[in-house]
């Protein structure tokens, strides 16, 4: 680990966890991604980041950045741009990209578990099979649909973890375990836009080393929901152990259980966390490849290939026979949701400014 992380001055930091707690966690802007705790021995995660020991930096401590690993790598304190990551700004709506293609899994085992077209699982299964990556930071679930971040190293486990979970997961926290304990050096991580932002900040800071490659696969995301509040809302009406799938389609929150349950999305919007309301990124603009169901027919996925690494992943999945590809994709629906999310965040930030309410640091700086 010491060889993988570049040495940075251990001078006392002007900002750190106390400021992160005051500016991000306490006001409700924490995305629960886990970036702040991934490489810090003084922090832990129990529903949200917590200090487990005082931040006393000594010879045995992991190197910190200018304001501390926790503050500098939080996706809410500052946000990177497409230009920061790819060297180009790109399209006004979609960010920088090389191509946009509709994808669908060819393996029946993946389609049976997939949320839509199974593109993410297929691309990563092909990468594991070819040795392009050694492991995937993914999200599984327990019998009550609680999110469980996992480090997956087999195709079978990756397929079992397929499907969308509509609440936060501290996926990025597992980067520390993956590098430090499992000694993996070629890693893929699947995440929402905020999680990908945290990973990119780590790549530019603490993990800026040649011996380590982290590939990012981003998910289209309008918002997440509070698991606890949704469970309370459904109460005894829903046995989570019998739920097979959850989805959002045409303004409805859909649940497949012993019966199909449809709830207007407007009914559960009140369970959207604060940090989602001020987030402007729908299409995971900083990922190597971004994937979602918008813009393609049912059973297909839209893939936005942004980097050379993303192109390599797609080419590998095609050559390995894991995905089929079509030529036509509808940009309109994707761009509409991009604009809707940006407008919503802009309006929410203006409202907070007018009412003198707390703002996320990246909206102030």
C-alpha positions, 0 to 999 in steps of 0.5 A: 500500500505504501508503494501504491500511494504517493507521498504527500506532506503530512502537515496539519490540514486546514480542513478535515473531518470536522469540516466535512461533518459540519458542511456535508454530513450534518446538513444531509448532503453526504452521498454515503459513497464511502470515498472519505473512509476508504483510505483513512484509519481514523474513520469508519462507516455506520450508516454514514461516515464517523470518526473512530479515532482522532486524526493524529498524523504520524509515521504510521498514518496513511498519507493525506492530501492538502485538506485530509483524505476525507475532505478532499476526496468527497464528491460534495466538497468539489466536483470535477468536470469532463475536461478535468478527466478527459481533457475535453468538455464535450457535449453540453448535455451528455459531457464528453463521449466517443460514441453512444450505442444500444446494447443487450446481453446475449447470455440468458443467465445475465438477462434473467438477472438483469435490470434491463439489457444487462449491459453492465454485467455483460461488459464486466463479465467479459472483462473478468473472463479476459483478464482485463480486470481482476475484480469488480466493486459492485452492489449486492443485496440481502434478503430484505433488499438492503444494499451490500457493497461487495468485491466480486472476482468471479463471473457467477458472483457478478451475475448474482449481484445484477439488478438496480438497488434504489438506495445509497451504497458505500461502494467506494469504501471497498477500494481500500480493502481491494487494494490494501488487503486483496492486492488487486491492481486492475479494478472496475467499479460500478457506481452512480454519478456521485460515486464516480466523482469520488473515485475520480477525485481519488484517482487524481489525488491519493491513487495517482500511481501507474501500478494501479488501474481503476475502470469506472462504469457509471449508471444513469441516475435521477435520484436515490431513495431512503431505504429506511423511509421506504420500508416505513412507508410500505410497512406490513403491506410489503414482504421484502423477502418476496420481492423479485425486482424493483424498477422505475418506469413512466412515472411509477415505482414498480415492485414485482413480488407475489403481485405487481405493485405500482406507486406513482413516483410523486408519492415517494419523491419525499424520500429522496435524500438532500444530496440528490436534490442538489446533484446535476449529473444524470448520465455519470459524465466522468465514467469510462462508460455510462449505462442506463435504460433511457433512449433504447427499447425495453430490454436494451441499455444505452451505453455512452462510451467516453474514454479509450478504456471504455471503448476497449471494454465494449470491444472486448464484450462484443468479441467475447460474445457477451453483448449484441449491438444496434446502431440507433439510439434516441438522444432526446429522452436522455438529454431531457432527463439530463436537463431536468436534473440540472434544472431541478438542482439549480432551482433547489440551490437558488431556493436554499440561497434565498432562504439562507439554508445550508448549501453543499460546499461545491455549490458555494465554491 
